[in-house]
Amino acid sequence: MAERPYEITKEEIHLLIGNGRVGRLLAVLMALQAGLPGLDFTGIRGKMRKSYFAAVQASANKDYEPMKRVFSAVLSRTRRTLAK
C-alpha cells in the first residue's frame, strides 16, 4: 500500500476493486484535476494490454517502471489525439 495516508496508487485501486475501468476513471479524474486533458486509453489493446496487466502486477511489488512506460504511451496517444 501507499506510504502516505492520503496516497493510494491506481494499481492498488485496481487490485482492491478488480476492475480496470475504475482505475482508468481515477487516472482520468486525477489528470483533469491537474489541468490536463482526459487521457486516451484506447491504445491498451493486444500486446499493450498484456504490458498493462504486467505493469499492474509489477506495481503490486513496488516496481513502478513498467507502469510509467504504460502511462507514457497513454500520454503520447492523448497528445496525438488532441493534435488532430
N, CA, C and O atoms as a Maestro MAE file, in Angstrom:
{
 s_m_m2io_version
 :::
 2.0.0
}

f_m_ct {
 s_m_title
 :::
 protein
 m_atom[336] {
  # First column is atom index #
  i_m_mmod_type
  r_m_x_coord
  r_m_y_coord
  r_m_z_coord
  i_m_residue_number
  s_m_chain_name
  s_m_pdb_residue_name
  s_m_pdb_atom_name
  i_m_atomic_number
  :::
  1 25 0.840 -1.178 0.000 1 A "MET " " N  " 7
  2 3 0.000 0.000 0.000 1 A "MET " " CA " 6
  3 2 0.891 1.249 0.000 1 A "MET " " C  " 6
  4 15 2.099 1.177 0.228 1 A "MET " " O  " 8
  5 25 0.275 2.352 -0.255 2 A "ALA " " N  " 7
  6 3 0.988 3.619 -0.315 2 A "ALA " " CA " 6
  7 2 1.567 3.963 1.051 2 A "ALA " " C  " 6
  8 15 1.057 3.528 2.084 2 A "ALA " " O  " 8
  9 25 2.638 4.749 1.040 3 A "GLU " " N  " 7
  10 3 3.325 5.070 2.286 3 A "GLU " " CA " 6
  11 2 2.699 6.244 3.036 3 A "GLU " " C  " 6
  12 15 2.808 6.319 4.260 3 A "GLU " " O  " 8
  13 25 2.049 7.157 2.326 4 A "ARG " " N  " 7
  14 3 1.422 8.290 2.989 4 A "ARG " " CA " 6
  15 2 -0.075 8.011 3.133 4 A "ARG " " C  " 6
  16 15 -0.657 7.371 2.257 4 A "ARG " " O  " 8
  17 25 -0.715 8.474 4.215 5 A "PRO " " N  " 7
  18 3 -2.128 8.135 4.445 5 A "PRO " " CA " 6
  19 2 -3.063 8.629 3.348 5 A "PRO " " C  " 6
  20 15 -4.108 8.015 3.128 5 A "PRO " " O  " 8
  21 25 -2.734 9.706 2.656 6 A "TYR " " N  " 7
  22 3 -3.613 10.252 1.630 6 A "TYR " " CA " 6
  23 2 -3.272 9.729 0.242 6 A "TYR " " C  " 6
  24 15 -3.933 10.076 -0.737 6 A "TYR " " O  " 8
  25 25 -2.251 8.903 0.159 7 A "GLU " " N  " 7
  26 3 -1.784 8.429 -1.137 7 A "GLU " " CA " 6
  27 2 -2.226 6.986 -1.355 7 A "GLU " " C  " 6
  28 15 -1.983 6.119 -0.515 7 A "GLU " " O  " 8
  29 25 -2.858 6.744 -2.458 8 A "ILE " " N  " 7
  30 3 -3.188 5.390 -2.870 8 A "ILE " " CA " 6
  31 2 -2.918 5.331 -4.362 8 A "ILE " " C  " 6
  32 15 -3.305 6.233 -5.105 8 A "ILE " " O  " 8
  33 25 -2.276 4.304 -4.785 9 A "THR " " N  " 7
  34 3 -1.924 4.229 -6.196 9 A "THR " " CA " 6
  35 2 -3.076 3.655 -7.000 9 A "THR " " C  " 6
  36 15 -3.927 2.931 -6.484 9 A "THR " " O  " 8
  37 25 -3.076 3.999 -8.267 10 A "LYS " " N  " 7
  38 3 -4.077 3.486 -9.182 10 A "LYS " " CA " 6
  39 2 -4.060 1.958 -9.173 10 A "LYS " " C  " 6
  40 15 -5.114 1.327 -9.252 10 A "LYS " " O  " 8
  41 25 -2.889 1.370 -9.078 11 A "GLU " " N  " 7
  42 3 -2.769 -0.073 -9.088 11 A "GLU " " CA " 6
  43 2 -3.425 -0.684 -7.863 11 A "GLU " " C  " 6
  44 15 -4.031 -1.752 -7.949 11 A "GLU " " O  " 8
  45 25 -3.308 -0.011 -6.719 12 A "GLU " " N  " 7
  46 3 -3.938 -0.529 -5.515 12 A "GLU " " CA " 6
  47 2 -5.457 -0.502 -5.652 12 A "GLU " " C  " 6
  48 15 -6.137 -1.428 -5.210 12 A "GLU " " O  " 8
  49 25 -5.994 0.553 -6.261 13 A "ILE " " N  " 7
  50 3 -7.429 0.594 -6.527 13 A "ILE " " CA " 6
  51 2 -7.793 -0.572 -7.439 13 A "ILE " " C  " 6
  52 15 -8.779 -1.268 -7.201 13 A "ILE " " O  " 8
  53 25 -7.001 -0.780 -8.474 14 A "HIS " " N  " 7
  54 3 -7.264 -1.873 -9.413 14 A "HIS " " CA " 6
  55 2 -7.286 -3.209 -8.672 14 A "HIS " " C  " 6
  56 15 -8.179 -4.029 -8.887 14 A "HIS " " O  " 8
  57 25 -6.310 -3.423 -7.808 15 A "LEU " " N  " 7
  58 3 -6.235 -4.691 -7.091 15 A "LEU " " CA " 6
  59 2 -7.357 -4.823 -6.066 15 A "LEU " " C  " 6
  60 15 -7.878 -5.918 -5.859 15 A "LEU " " O  " 8
  61 25 -7.731 -3.724 -5.427 16 A "LEU " " N  " 7
  62 3 -8.795 -3.781 -4.424 16 A "LEU " " CA " 6
  63 2 -10.155 -4.025 -5.056 16 A "LEU " " C  " 6
  64 15 -10.958 -4.793 -4.525 16 A "LEU " " O  " 8
  65 25 -10.418 -3.385 -6.173 17 A "ILE " " N  " 7
  66 3 -11.732 -3.465 -6.797 17 A "ILE " " CA " 6
  67 2 -11.765 -4.527 -7.883 17 A "ILE " " C  " 6
  68 15 -12.816 -5.114 -8.139 17 A "ILE " " O  " 8
  69 25 -10.640 -4.781 -8.522 18 A "GLY " " N  " 7
  70 3 -10.580 -5.794 -9.551 18 A "GLY " " CA " 6
  71 2 -11.211 -5.363 -10.863 18 A "GLY " " C  " 6
  72 15 -11.607 -6.207 -11.667 18 A "GLY " " O  " 8
  73 25 -11.307 -4.068 -11.087 19 A "ASN " " N  " 7
  74 3 -11.931 -3.573 -12.308 19 A "ASN " " CA " 6
  75 2 -11.056 -2.459 -12.870 19 A "ASN " " C  " 6
  76 15 -10.966 -1.384 -12.278 19 A "ASN " " O  " 8
  77 25 -10.412 -2.707 -14.003 20 A "GLY " " N  " 7
  78 3 -9.526 -1.715 -14.604 20 A "GLY " " CA " 6
  79 2 -10.227 -0.430 -14.988 20 A "GLY " " C  " 6
  80 15 -9.600 0.628 -15.048 20 A "GLY " " O  " 8
  81 25 -11.531 -0.512 -15.250 21 A "ARG " " N  " 7
  82 3 -12.268 0.702 -15.617 21 A "ARG " " CA " 6
  83 2 -12.273 1.721 -14.491 21 A "ARG " " C  " 6
  84 15 -12.188 2.925 -14.733 21 A "ARG " " O  " 8
  85 25 -12.373 1.241 -13.267 22 A "VAL " " N  " 7
  86 3 -12.360 2.154 -12.119 22 A "VAL " " CA " 6
  87 2 -10.997 2.827 -12.011 22 A "VAL " " C  " 6
  88 15 -10.921 4.035 -11.786 22 A "VAL " " O  " 8
  89 25 -9.927 2.065 -12.168 23 A "GLY " " N  " 7
  90 3 -8.577 2.630 -12.108 23 A "GLY " " CA " 6
  91 2 -8.343 3.651 -13.197 23 A "GLY " " C  " 6
  92 15 -7.748 4.701 -12.955 23 A "GLY " " O  " 8
  93 25 -8.817 3.342 -14.421 24 A "ARG " " N  " 7
  94 3 -8.655 4.293 -15.534 24 A "ARG " " CA " 6
  95 2 -9.485 5.547 -15.285 24 A "ARG " " C  " 6
  96 15 -9.038 6.653 -15.586 24 A "ARG " " O  " 8
  97 25 -10.682 5.388 -14.742 25 A "LEU " " N  " 7
  98 3 -11.508 6.551 -14.419 25 A "LEU " " CA " 6
  99 2 -10.801 7.444 -13.402 25 A "LEU " " C  " 6
  100 15 -10.793 8.667 -13.544 25 A "LEU " " O  " 8
  101 25 -10.213 6.835 -12.386 26 A "LEU " " N  " 7
  102 3 -9.476 7.618 -11.388 26 A "LEU " " CA " 6
  103 2 -8.285 8.334 -12.012 26 A "LEU " " C  " 6
  104 15 -7.998 9.479 -11.664 26 A "LEU " " O  " 8
  105 25 -7.592 7.669 -12.928 27 A "ALA " " N  " 7
  106 3 -6.452 8.304 -13.609 27 A "ALA " " CA " 6
  107 2 -6.925 9.507 -14.418 27 A "ALA " " C  " 6
  108 15 -6.276 10.553 -14.416 27 A "ALA " " O  " 8
  109 25 -8.049 9.362 -15.104 28 A "VAL " " N  " 7
  110 3 -8.600 10.480 -15.877 28 A "VAL " " CA " 6
  111 2 -8.981 11.625 -14.947 28 A "VAL " " C  " 6
  112 15 -8.690 12.785 -15.241 28 A "VAL " " O  " 8
  113 25 -9.629 11.310 -13.829 29 A "LEU " " N  " 7
  114 3 -10.019 12.357 -12.874 29 A "LEU " " CA " 6
  115 2 -8.795 13.077 -12.309 29 A "LEU " " C  " 6
  116 15 -8.812 14.298 -12.150 29 A "LEU " " O  " 8
  117 25 -7.739 12.328 -12.007 30 A "MET " " N  " 7
  118 3 -6.517 12.961 -11.494 30 A "MET " " CA " 6
  119 2 -5.899 13.863 -12.548 30 A "MET " " C  " 6
  120 15 -5.400 14.942 -12.228 30 A "MET " " O  " 8
  121 25 -5.927 13.427 -13.809 31 A "ALA " " N  " 7
  122 3 -5.390 14.261 -14.888 31 A "ALA " " CA " 6
  123 2 -6.198 15.550 -15.008 31 A "ALA " " C  " 6
  124 15 -5.630 16.634 -15.140 31 A "ALA " " O  " 8
  125 25 -7.513 15.429 -14.962 32 A "LEU " " N  " 7
  126 3 -8.366 16.621 -15.061 32 A "LEU " " CA " 6
  127 2 -8.125 17.567 -13.884 32 A "LEU " " C  " 6
  128 15 -8.085 18.783 -14.068 32 A "LEU " " O  " 8
  129 25 -7.965 17.020 -12.682 33 A "GLN " " N  " 7
  130 3 -7.673 17.855 -11.510 33 A "GLN " " CA " 6
  131 2 -6.354 18.596 -11.666 33 A "GLN " " C  " 6
  132 15 -6.189 19.696 -11.139 33 A "GLN " " O  " 8
  133 25 -5.419 17.996 -12.387 34 A "ALA " " N  " 7
  134 3 -4.107 18.613 -12.604 34 A "ALA " " CA " 6
  135 2 -4.130 19.579 -13.787 34 A "ALA " " C  " 6
  136 15 -3.095 20.134 -14.158 34 A "ALA " " O  " 8
  137 25 -5.309 19.780 -14.381 35 A "GLY " " N  " 7
  138 3 -5.422 20.705 -15.500 35 A "GLY " " CA " 6
  139 2 -5.040 20.084 -16.837 35 A "GLY " " C  " 6
  140 15 -4.856 20.793 -17.826 35 A "GLY " " O  " 8
  141 25 -4.922 18.770 -16.864 36 A "LEU " " N  " 7
  142 3 -4.581 18.058 -18.099 36 A "LEU " " CA " 6
  143 2 -5.872 17.601 -18.787 36 A "LEU " " C  " 6
  144 15 -6.935 17.576 -18.167 36 A "LEU " " O  " 8
  145 25 -5.777 17.247 -20.046 37 A "PRO " " N  " 7
  146 3 -6.968 16.730 -20.726 37 A "PRO " " CA " 6
  147 2 -7.270 15.306 -20.252 37 A "PRO " " C  " 6
  148 15 -6.442 14.667 -19.603 37 A "PRO " " O  " 8
  149 25 -8.456 14.827 -20.584 38 A "GLY " " N  " 7
  150 3 -8.794 13.434 -20.312 38 A "GLY " " CA " 6
  151 2 -7.807 12.530 -21.030 38 A "GLY " " C  " 6
  152 15 -7.338 12.867 -22.117 38 A "GLY " " O  " 8
  153 25 -7.493 11.412 -20.451 39 A "LEU " " N  " 7
  154 3 -6.489 10.519 -21.008 39 A "LEU " " CA " 6
  155 2 -7.117 9.554 -22.010 39 A "LEU " " C  " 6
  156 15 -8.256 9.119 -21.838 39 A "LEU " " O  " 8
  157 25 -6.364 9.227 -23.052 40 A "ASP " " N  " 7
  158 3 -6.827 8.327 -24.105 40 A "ASP " " CA " 6
  159 2 -6.237 6.937 -23.869 40 A "ASP " " C  " 6
  160 15 -5.071 6.690 -24.176 40 A "ASP " " O  " 8
  161 25 -7.044 6.042 -23.327 41 A "PHE " " N  " 7
  162 3 -6.610 4.680 -23.031 41 A "PHE " " CA " 6
  163 2 -6.915 3.704 -24.159 41 A "PHE " " C  " 6
  164 15 -6.749 2.497 -23.984 41 A "PHE " " O  " 8
  165 25 -7.355 4.195 -25.304 42 A "THR " " N  " 7
  166 3 -7.765 3.291 -26.378 42 A "THR " " CA " 6
  167 2 -6.619 2.445 -26.912 42 A "THR " " C  " 6
  168 15 -6.866 1.430 -27.564 42 A "THR " " O  " 8
  169 25 -5.377 2.831 -26.658 43 A "GLY " " N  " 7
  170 3 -4.233 2.075 -27.149 43 A "GLY " " CA " 6
  171 2 -3.904 0.840 -26.326 43 A "GLY " " C  " 6
  172 15 -3.026 0.063 -26.702 43 A "GLY " " O  " 8
  173 25 -4.594 0.648 -25.210 44 A "ILE " " N  " 7
  174 3 -4.306 -0.521 -24.378 44 A "ILE " " CA " 6
  175 2 -5.120 -1.700 -24.913 44 A "ILE " " C  " 6
  176 15 -6.180 -2.057 -24.399 44 A "ILE " " O  " 8
  177 25 -4.568 -2.272 -25.960 45 A "ARG " " N  " 7
  178 3 -5.166 -3.443 -26.617 45 A "ARG " " CA " 6
  179 2 -4.037 -4.370 -27.017 45 A "ARG " " C  " 6
  180 15 -2.882 -3.952 -27.096 45 A "ARG " " O  " 8
  181 25 -4.363 -5.619 -27.268 46 A "GLY " " N  " 7
  182 3 -3.372 -6.568 -27.760 46 A "GLY " " CA " 6
  183 2 -2.136 -6.637 -26.884 46 A "GLY " " C  " 6
  184 15 -2.232 -6.877 -25.680 46 A "GLY " " O  " 8
  185 25 -0.970 -6.427 -27.490 47 A "LYS " " N  " 7
  186 3 0.306 -6.510 -26.770 47 A "LYS " " CA " 6
  187 2 0.360 -5.479 -25.645 47 A "LYS " " C  " 6
  188 15 0.865 -5.776 -24.562 47 A "LYS " " O  " 8
  189 25 -0.148 -4.286 -25.884 48 A "MET " " N  " 7
  190 3 -0.121 -3.232 -24.858 48 A "MET " " CA " 6
  191 2 -0.990 -3.623 -23.660 48 A "MET " " C  " 6
  192 15 -0.672 -3.278 -22.522 48 A "MET " " O  " 8
  193 25 -2.073 -4.335 -23.913 49 A "ARG " " N  " 7
  194 3 -2.937 -4.783 -22.809 49 A "ARG " " CA " 6
  195 2 -2.163 -5.747 -21.914 49 A "ARG " " C  " 6
  196 15 -2.264 -5.687 -20.688 49 A "ARG " " O  " 8
  197 25 -1.397 -6.629 -22.530 50 A "LYS " " N  " 7
  198 3 -0.574 -7.559 -21.749 50 A "LYS " " CA " 6
  199 2 0.470 -6.790 -20.943 50 A "LYS " " C  " 6
  200 15 0.749 -7.124 -19.791 50 A "LYS " " O  " 8
  201 25 1.039 -5.763 -21.556 51 A "SER " " N  " 7
  202 3 2.015 -4.922 -20.848 51 A "SER " " CA " 6
  203 2 1.356 -4.206 -19.679 51 A "SER " " C  " 6
  204 15 1.955 -4.060 -18.613 51 A "SER " " O  " 8
  205 25 0.114 -3.757 -19.883 52 A "TYR " " N  " 7
  206 3 -0.626 -3.066 -18.814 52 A "TYR " " CA " 6
  207 2 -0.828 -4.008 -17.625 52 A "TYR " " C  " 6
  208 15 -0.571 -3.626 -16.483 52 A "TYR " " O  " 8
  209 25 -1.284 -5.229 -17.883 53 A "PHE " " N  " 7
  210 3 -1.514 -6.161 -16.787 53 A "PHE " " CA " 6
  211 2 -0.203 -6.559 -16.110 53 A "PHE " " C  " 6
  212 15 -0.164 -6.741 -14.893 53 A "PHE " " O  " 8
  213 25 0.856 -6.694 -16.883 54 A "ALA " " N  " 7
  214 3 2.166 -6.975 -16.289 54 A "ALA " " CA " 6
  215 2 2.617 -5.801 -15.425 54 A "ALA " " C  " 6
  216 15 3.224 -6.001 -14.373 54 A "ALA " " O  " 8
  217 25 2.322 -4.579 -15.864 55 A "ALA " " N  " 7
  218 3 2.681 -3.384 -15.093 55 A "ALA " " CA " 6
  219 2 1.890 -3.326 -13.786 55 A "ALA " " C  " 6
  220 15 2.426 -2.929 -12.752 55 A "ALA " " O  " 8
  221 25 0.634 -3.715 -13.830 56 A "VAL " " N  " 7
  222 3 -0.181 -3.762 -12.604 56 A "VAL " " CA " 6
  223 2 0.433 -4.750 -11.621 56 A "VAL " " C  " 6
  224 15 0.565 -4.455 -10.433 56 A "VAL " " O  " 8
  225 25 0.806 -5.917 -12.121 57 A "GLN " " N  " 7
  226 3 1.431 -6.918 -11.250 57 A "GLN " " CA " 6
  227 2 2.757 -6.416 -10.680 57 A "GLN " " C  " 6
  228 15 3.037 -6.601 -9.496 57 A "GLN " " O  " 8
  229 25 3.566 -5.786 -11.518 58 A "ALA " " N  " 7
  230 3 4.852 -5.253 -11.059 58 A "ALA " " CA " 6
  231 2 4.636 -4.174 -9.996 58 A "ALA " " C  " 6
  232 15 5.392 -4.086 -9.028 58 A "ALA " " O  " 8
  233 25 3.599 -3.356 -10.186 59 A "SER " " N  " 7
  234 3 3.313 -2.289 -9.217 59 A "SER " " CA " 6
  235 2 2.947 -2.857 -7.860 59 A "SER " " C  " 6
  236 15 3.240 -2.252 -6.830 59 A "SER " " O  " 8
  237 25 2.311 -4.009 -7.854 60 A "ALA " " N  " 7
  238 3 1.966 -4.648 -6.582 60 A "ALA " " CA " 6
  239 2 3.228 -5.003 -5.800 60 A "ALA " " C  " 6
  240 15 3.197 -5.145 -4.578 60 A "ALA " " O  " 8
  241 25 4.341 -5.145 -6.526 61 A "ASN " " N  " 7
  242 3 5.636 -5.438 -5.892 61 A "ASN " " CA " 6
  243 2 6.524 -4.193 -5.804 61 A "ASN " " C  " 6
  244 15 7.742 -4.295 -5.658 61 A "ASN " " O  " 8
  245 25 5.901 -3.030 -5.895 62 A "LYS " " N  " 7
  246 3 6.583 -1.734 -5.774 62 A "LYS " " CA " 6
  247 2 7.564 -1.455 -6.914 62 A "LYS " " C  " 6
  248 15 8.483 -0.652 -6.752 62 A "LYS " " O  " 8
  249 25 7.381 -2.107 -8.056 63 A "ASP " " N  " 7
  250 3 8.179 -1.827 -9.252 63 A "ASP " " CA " 6
  251 2 7.295 -1.003 -10.185 63 A "ASP " " C  " 6
  252 15 6.456 -1.555 -10.897 63 A "ASP " " O  " 8
  253 25 7.483 0.313 -10.181 64 A "TYR " " N  " 7
  254 3 6.594 1.213 -10.909 64 A "TYR " " CA " 6
  255 2 7.089 1.566 -12.311 64 A "TYR " " C  " 6
  256 15 6.387 2.250 -13.056 64 A "TYR " " O  " 8
  257 25 8.281 1.111 -12.678 65 A "GLU " " N  " 7
  258 3 8.816 1.445 -14.005 65 A "GLU " " CA " 6
  259 2 7.925 0.951 -15.145 65 A "GLU " " C  " 6
  260 15 7.688 1.712 -16.084 65 A "GLU " " O  " 8
  261 25 7.419 -0.285 -15.110 66 A "PRO " " N  " 7
  262 3 6.527 -0.711 -16.196 66 A "PRO " " CA " 6
  263 2 5.275 0.159 -16.316 66 A "PRO " " C  " 6
  264 15 4.831 0.449 -17.427 66 A "PRO " " O  " 8
  265 25 4.698 0.579 -15.178 67 A "MET " " N  " 7
  266 3 3.501 1.426 -15.234 67 A "MET " " CA " 6
  267 2 3.849 2.810 -15.765 67 A "MET " " C  " 6
  268 15 3.037 3.432 -16.450 67 A "MET " " O  " 8
  269 25 5.043 3.295 -15.458 68 A "LYS " " N  " 7
  270 3 5.477 4.574 -16.020 68 A "LYS " " CA " 6
  271 2 5.527 4.495 -17.541 68 A "LYS " " C  " 6
  272 15 5.138 5.439 -18.229 68 A "LYS " " O  " 8
  273 25 6.009 3.363 -18.068 69 A "ARG " " N  " 7
  274 3 6.058 3.184 -19.525 69 A "ARG " " CA " 6
  275 2 4.662 3.123 -20.127 69 A "ARG " " C  " 6
  276 15 4.412 3.694 -21.189 69 A "ARG " " O  " 8
  277 25 3.753 2.431 -19.447 70 A "VAL " " N  " 7
  278 3 2.371 2.355 -19.934 70 A "VAL " " CA " 6
  279 2 1.759 3.749 -19.970 70 A "VAL " " C  " 6
  280 15 1.148 4.130 -20.968 70 A "VAL " " O  " 8
  281 25 1.916 4.514 -18.892 71 A "PHE " " N  " 7
  282 3 1.315 5.847 -18.851 71 A "PHE " " CA " 6
  283 2 1.999 6.816 -19.795 71 A "PHE " " C  " 6
  284 15 1.370 7.752 -20.287 71 A "PHE " " O  " 8
  285 25 3.271 6.604 -20.052 72 A "SER " " N  " 7
  286 3 3.952 7.420 -21.052 72 A "SER " " CA " 6
  287 2 3.305 7.204 -22.414 72 A "SER " " C  " 6
  288 15 3.090 8.159 -23.161 72 A "SER " " O  " 8
  289 25 2.995 5.956 -22.734 73 A "ALA " " N  " 7
  290 3 2.319 5.646 -24.003 73 A "ALA " " CA " 6
  291 2 0.917 6.245 -24.030 73 A "ALA " " C  " 6
  292 15 0.479 6.755 -25.061 73 A "ALA " " O  " 8
  293 25 0.209 6.185 -22.900 74 A "VAL " " N  " 7
  294 3 -1.135 6.773 -22.821 74 A "VAL " " CA " 6
  295 2 -1.058 8.286 -23.041 74 A "VAL " " C  " 6
  296 15 -1.870 8.852 -23.774 74 A "VAL " " O  " 8
  297 25 -0.091 8.931 -22.412 75 A "LEU " " N  " 7
  298 3 0.058 10.381 -22.580 75 A "LEU " " CA " 6
  299 2 0.427 10.738 -24.019 75 A "LEU " " C  " 6
  300 15 -0.064 11.728 -24.561 75 A "LEU " " O  " 8
  301 25 1.286 9.936 -24.632 76 A "SER " " N  " 7
  302 3 1.648 10.192 -26.040 76 A "SER " " CA " 6
  303 2 0.426 10.066 -26.935 76 A "SER " " C  " 6
  304 15 0.214 10.899 -27.816 76 A "SER " " O  " 8
  305 25 -0.374 9.039 -26.720 77 A "ARG " " N  " 7
  306 3 -1.584 8.856 -27.516 77 A "ARG " " CA " 6
  307 2 -2.556 10.023 -27.278 77 A "ARG " " C  " 6
  308 15 -3.188 10.513 -28.214 77 A "ARG " " O  " 8
  309 25 -2.664 10.448 -26.045 78 A "THR " " N  " 7
  310 3 -3.552 11.577 -25.718 78 A "THR " " CA " 6
  311 2 -3.114 12.828 -26.468 78 A "THR " " C  " 6
  312 15 -3.942 13.536 -27.043 78 A "THR " " O  " 8
  313 25 -1.814 13.100 -26.462 79 A "ARG " " N  " 7
  314 3 -1.294 14.278 -27.173 79 A "ARG " " CA " 6
  315 2 -1.567 14.188 -28.673 79 A "ARG " " C  " 6
  316 15 -1.951 15.178 -29.296 79 A "ARG " " O  " 8
  317 25 -1.368 12.993 -29.257 80 A "ARG " " N  " 7
  318 3 -1.633 12.825 -30.695 80 A "ARG " " CA " 6
  319 2 -3.117 13.026 -30.997 80 A "ARG " " C  " 6
  320 15 -3.473 13.637 -32.005 80 A "ARG " " O  " 8
  321 25 -3.969 12.516 -30.131 81 A "THR " " N  " 7
  322 3 -5.405 12.668 -30.313 81 A "THR " " CA " 6
  323 2 -5.806 14.144 -30.269 81 A "THR " " C  " 6
  324 15 -6.625 14.600 -31.068 81 A "THR " " O  " 8
  325 25 -5.225 14.875 -29.335 82 A "LEU " " N  " 7
  326 3 -5.544 16.303 -29.196 82 A "LEU " " CA " 6
  327 2 -5.021 17.117 -30.372 82 A "LEU " " C  " 6
  328 15 -5.606 18.139 -30.730 82 A "LEU " " O  " 8
  329 25 -3.928 16.671 -30.969 83 A "ALA " " N  " 7
  330 3 -3.309 17.413 -32.070 83 A "ALA " " CA " 6
  331 2 -4.113 17.299 -33.364 83 A "ALA " " C  " 6
  332 15 -3.926 18.089 -34.289 83 A "ALA " " O  " 8
  333 25 -4.988 16.331 -33.421 84 A "LYS " " N  " 7
  334 3 -5.781 16.126 -34.672 84 A "LYS " " CA " 6
  335 2 -6.817 17.196 -34.845 84 A "LYS " " C  " 6
  336 15 -7.563 17.181 -35.825 84 A "LYS " " O  " 8
  :::
 }
 m_bond[335] {
  # First column is bond index #
  i_m_from
  i_m_to
  i_m_order
  :::
  1 1 2 1
  2 2 3 1
  3 3 4 2
  4 3 5 1
  5 5 6 1
  6 6 7 1
  7 7 8 2
  8 7 9 1
  9 9 10 1
  10 10 11 1
  11 11 12 2
  12 11 13 1
  13 13 14 1
  14 14 15 1
  15 15 16 2
  16 15 17 1
  17 17 18 1
  18 18 19 1
  19 19 20 2
  20 19 21 1
  21 21 22 1
  22 22 23 1
  23 23 24 2
  24 23 25 1
  25 25 26 1
  26 26 27 1
  27 27 28 2
  28 27 29 1
  29 29 30 1
  30 30 31 1
  31 31 32 2
  32 31 33 1
  33 33 34 1
  34 34 35 1
  35 35 36 2
  36 35 37 1
  37 37 38 1
  38 38 39 1
  39 39 40 2
  40 39 41 1
  41 41 42 1
  42 42 43 1
  43 43 44 2
  44 43 45 1
  45 45 46 1
  46 46 47 1
  47 47 48 2
  48 47 49 1
  49 49 50 1
  50 50 51 1
  51 51 52 2
  52 51 53 1
  53 53 54 1
  54 54 55 1
  55 55 56 2
  56 55 57 1
  57 57 58 1
  58 58 59 1
  59 59 60 2
  60 59 61 1
  61 61 62 1
  62 62 63 1
  63 63 64 2
  64 63 65 1
  65 65 66 1
  66 66 67 1
  67 67 68 2
  68 67 69 1
  69 69 70 1
  70 70 71 1
  71 71 72 2
  72 71 73 1
  73 73 74 1
  74 74 75 1
  75 75 76 2
  76 75 77 1
  77 77 78 1
  78 78 79 1
  79 79 80 2
  80 79 81 1
  81 81 82 1
  82 82 83 1
  83 83 84 2
  84 83 85 1
  85 85 86 1
  86 86 87 1
  87 87 88 2
  88 87 89 1
  89 89 90 1
  90 90 91 1
  91 91 92 2
  92 91 93 1
  93 93 94 1
  94 94 95 1
  95 95 96 2
  96 95 97 1
  97 97 98 1
  98 98 99 1
  99 99 100 2
  100 99 101 1
  101 101 102 1
  102 102 103 1
  103 103 104 2
  104 103 105 1
  105 105 106 1
  106 106 107 1
  107 107 108 2
  108 107 109 1
  109 109 110 1
  110 110 111 1
  111 111 112 2
  112 111 113 1
  113 113 114 1
  114 114 115 1
  115 115 116 2
  116 115 117 1
  117 117 118 1
  118 118 119 1
  119 119 120 2
  120 119 121 1
  121 121 122 1
  122 122 123 1
  123 123 124 2
  124 123 125 1
  125 125 126 1
  126 126 127 1
  127 127 128 2
  128 127 129 1
  129 129 130 1
  130 130 131 1
  131 131 132 2
  132 131 133 1
  133 133 134 1
  134 134 135 1
  135 135 136 2
  136 135 137 1
  137 137 138 1
  138 138 139 1
  139 139 140 2
  140 139 141 1
  141 141 142 1
  142 142 143 1
  143 143 144 2
  144 143 145 1
  145 145 146 1
  146 146 147 1
  147 147 148 2
  148 147 149 1
  149 149 150 1
  150 150 151 1
  151 151 152 2
  152 151 153 1
  153 153 154 1
  154 154 155 1
  155 155 156 2
  156 155 157 1
  157 157 158 1
  158 158 159 1
  159 159 160 2
  160 159 161 1
  161 161 162 1
  162 162 163 1
  163 163 164 2
  164 163 165 1
  165 165 166 1
  166 166 167 1
  167 167 168 2
  168 167 169 1
  169 169 170 1
  170 170 171 1
  171 171 172 2
  172 171 173 1
  173 173 174 1
  174 174 175 1
  175 175 176 2
  176 175 177 1
  177 177 178 1
  178 178 179 1
  179 179 180 2
  180 179 181 1
  181 181 182 1
  182 182 183 1
  183 183 184 2
  184 183 185 1
  185 185 186 1
  186 186 187 1
  187 187 188 2
  188 187 189 1
  189 189 190 1
  190 190 191 1
  191 191 192 2
  192 191 193 1
  193 193 194 1
  194 194 195 1
  195 195 196 2
  196 195 197 1
  197 197 198 1
  198 198 199 1
  199 199 200 2
  200 199 201 1
  201 201 202 1
  202 202 203 1
  203 203 204 2
  204 203 205 1
  205 205 206 1
  206 206 207 1
  207 207 208 2
  208 207 209 1
  209 209 210 1
  210 210 211 1
  211 211 212 2
  212 211 213 1
  213 213 214 1
  214 214 215 1
  215 215 216 2
  216 215 217 1
  217 217 218 1
  218 218 219 1
  219 219 220 2
  220 219 221 1
  221 221 222 1
  222 222 223 1
  223 223 224 2
  224 223 225 1
  225 225 226 1
  226 226 227 1
  227 227 228 2
  228 227 229 1
  229 229 230 1
  230 230 231 1
  231 231 232 2
  232 231 233 1
  233 233 234 1
  234 234 235 1
  235 235 236 2
  236 235 237 1
  237 237 238 1
  238 238 239 1
  239 239 240 2
  240 239 241 1
  241 241 242 1
  242 242 243 1
  243 243 244 2
  244 243 245 1
  245 245 246 1
  246 246 247 1
  247 247 248 2
  248 247 249 1
  249 249 250 1
  250 250 251 1
  251 251 252 2
  252 251 253 1
  253 253 254 1
  254 254 255 1
  255 255 256 2
  256 255 257 1
  257 257 258 1
  258 258 259 1
  259 259 260 2
  260 259 261 1
  261 261 262 1
  262 262 263 1
  263 263 264 2
  264 263 265 1
  265 265 266 1
  266 266 267 1
  267 267 268 2
  268 267 269 1
  269 269 270 1
  270 270 271 1
  271 271 272 2
  272 271 273 1
  273 273 274 1
  274 274 275 1
  275 275 276 2
  276 275 277 1
  277 277 278 1
  278 278 279 1
  279 279 280 2
  280 279 281 1
  281 281 282 1
  282 282 283 1
  283 283 284 2
  284 283 285 1
  285 285 286 1
  286 286 287 1
  287 287 288 2
  288 287 289 1
  289 289 290 1
  290 290 291 1
  291 291 292 2
  292 291 293 1
  293 293 294 1
  294 294 295 1
  295 295 296 2
  296 295 297 1
  297 297 298 1
  298 298 299 1
  299 299 300 2
  300 299 301 1
  301 301 302 1
  302 302 303 1
  303 303 304 2
  304 303 305 1
  305 305 306 1
  306 306 307 1
  307 307 308 2
  308 307 309 1
  309 309 310 1
  310 310 311 1
  311 311 312 2
  312 311 313 1
  313 313 314 1
  314 314 315 1
  315 315 316 2
  316 315 317 1
  317 317 318 1
  318 318 319 1
  319 319 320 2
  320 319 321 1
  321 321 322 1
  322 322 323 1
  323 323 324 2
  324 323 325 1
  325 325 326 1
  326 326 327 1
  327 327 328 2
  328 327 329 1
  329 329 330 1
  330 330 331 1
  331 331 332 2
  332 331 333 1
  333 333 334 1
  334 334 335 1
  335 335 336 2
  :::
 }
}
